[in-house]
Amino acid sequence: MQNFFGKDFVNISYDKVNHVIVLKWIISPTSDEYREALNSLVSAMEHFKTGKVIANTIYLGTIHPRDQQWSVTEWFQQAVKAGYSKLAIIIPDDLFTQMSVEDTMNSADSSFLYAYFDNMETAVEWLIKA
């Protein structure tokens, strides 16, 4: 894995073997941190020329409604322009985080594929399939 962006709340890296970007939340971010991480994810997609992403949301916590709205109305457009095409979401056992992530995804533009997983291995398998 090649590190691309790292802070105390998130790590974004590139898996060269599978040509995917991995975003891993370390702790629940503030609104500014959430947006900084997602904007850095767009930069990573542009830099590594891949729109395949694994998002490990186990420690994400709930997403504030304003950030959900920003994700759907602003961020997704930028991400799709950067090549965003397929997202594997590793979902936690925490019901509130699950609901928050699912609400955001259900409101998003459906121009890319996404699916939920409970572990990294199955997420990678799904993501690298054609």
C-alpha positions as CSV (number, residue, x, y, z in Angstrom):
1,M,0.0,0.0,0.0
2,Q,1.2,3.4,-0.9
3,N,0.1,6.2,1.5
4,F,-1.4,9.2,-0.2
5,F,-3.1,11.2,2.6
6,G,-3.0,10.7,6.3
7,K,-4.3,12.5,9.4
8,D,-5.3,11.4,12.8
9,F,-8.9,10.8,11.6
10,V,-8.4,9.1,8.2
11,N,-5.9,7.4,6.0
12,I,-6.1,7.2,2.2
13,S,-3.8,4.8,0.4
14,Y,-3.3,3.2,-3.0
15,D,-3.3,-0.6,-3.5
16,K,-1.1,-0.9,-6.5
17,V,-1.7,-4.6,-6.9
18,N,-5.4,-4.3,-7.3
19,H,-5.4,-0.7,-8.6
20,V,-7.8,0.6,-5.9
21,I,-7.8,3.4,-3.4
22,V,-8.5,2.6,0.2
23,L,-10.1,5.2,2.5
24,K,-10.0,4.1,6.1
25,W,-11.6,6.2,8.8
26,I,-9.7,6.1,12.1
27,I,-12.0,8.1,14.3
28,S,-15.3,10.0,13.7
29,P,-14.3,13.2,11.9
30,T,-15.6,16.7,12.4
31,S,-17.4,18.3,9.5
32,D,-14.2,20.0,8.2
33,E,-12.2,16.8,8.5
34,Y,-14.9,14.8,6.7
35,R,-14.9,17.2,3.8
36,E,-11.1,17.4,3.8
37,A,-10.9,13.6,3.6
38,L,-13.4,13.3,0.7
39,N,-11.7,16.1,-1.2
40,S,-8.4,14.3,-0.8
41,L,-10.1,11.2,-2.1
42,V,-10.9,13.0,-5.3
43,S,-7.3,14.1,-5.6
44,A,-6.2,10.4,-5.0
45,M,-8.5,9.2,-7.8
46,E,-7.1,11.8,-10.2
47,H,-3.5,11.1,-9.2
48,F,-3.7,7.3,-9.4
49,K,-6.2,7.3,-12.3
50,T,-8.7,4.9,-10.8
51,G,-12.3,5.4,-9.7
52,K,-12.3,2.1,-7.7
53,V,-12.5,2.9,-4.0
54,I,-12.8,0.9,-0.8
55,A,-14.3,2.9,2.1
56,N,-13.8,1.4,5.5
57,T,-16.5,3.1,7.6
58,I,-16.1,1.1,10.8
59,Y,-14.9,4.1,12.8
60,L,-16.7,6.8,10.7
61,G,-19.5,7.4,13.2
62,T,-22.7,9.2,12.0
63,I,-22.5,11.7,9.1
64,H,-24.0,15.1,9.9
65,P,-27.0,15.8,7.7
66,R,-25.3,18.9,6.3
67,D,-22.3,16.8,5.3
68,Q,-24.6,14.1,3.8
69,Q,-26.2,16.9,1.7
70,W,-22.8,18.3,0.7
71,S,-21.7,14.8,-0.3
72,V,-24.7,14.3,-2.5
73,T,-25.0,17.8,-4.1
74,E,-21.4,18.8,-4.4
75,W,-18.8,16.1,-3.7
76,F,-20.3,13.3,-5.8
77,Q,-20.2,15.5,-9.0
78,Q,-16.5,16.2,-8.5
79,A,-15.8,12.6,-7.7
80,V,-17.6,11.3,-10.9
81,K,-15.6,13.9,-13.0
82,A,-12.4,12.4,-11.4
83,G,-13.5,8.9,-12.5
84,Y,-15.4,7.6,-9.5
85,S,-16.9,4.4,-10.8
86,K,-17.1,1.7,-8.1
87,L,-17.3,1.8,-4.3
88,A,-17.0,-1.1,-1.9
89,I,-18.1,0.0,1.6
90,I,-17.0,-1.9,4.6
91,I,-19.9,-1.3,7.0
92,P,-19.6,-1.5,10.8
93,D,-21.9,-3.3,13.2
94,D,-23.0,0.0,14.6
95,L,-26.5,0.6,13.4
96,F,-26.3,4.4,13.5
97,T,-23.3,4.5,11.3
98,Q,-24.9,2.0,8.9
99,M,-28.0,4.1,8.7
100,S,-26.0,7.3,8.1
101,V,-23.9,5.8,5.4
102,E,-26.9,4.1,3.7
103,D,-28.9,7.3,3.8
104,T,-26.1,9.2,2.1
105,M,-25.6,6.5,-0.6
106,N,-29.3,6.2,-1.2
107,S,-29.5,9.9,-2.0
108,A,-26.4,9.8,-4.3
109,D,-26.3,9.9,-8.0
110,S,-26.5,6.3,-9.2
111,S,-23.9,6.7,-12.0
112,F,-21.5,4.4,-10.2
113,L,-21.8,1.0,-8.6
114,Y,-21.5,0.4,-4.9
115,A,-22.0,-2.5,-2.5
116,Y,-21.7,-3.1,1.3
117,F,-19.3,-5.7,2.9
118,D,-18.3,-6.8,6.3
119,N,-14.6,-7.4,5.5
120,M,-11.8,-6.2,3.3
121,E,-11.2,-9.5,1.4
122,T,-14.7,-9.7,-0.1
123,A,-14.7,-5.9,-0.8
124,V,-11.5,-6.2,-2.8
125,E,-12.8,-9.3,-4.7
126,W,-16.0,-7.5,-5.7
127,L,-14.2,-4.3,-6.6
128,I,-11.6,-5.8,-8.9
129,K,-14.1,-7.9,-10.9
130,A,-14.9,-6.4,-14.3
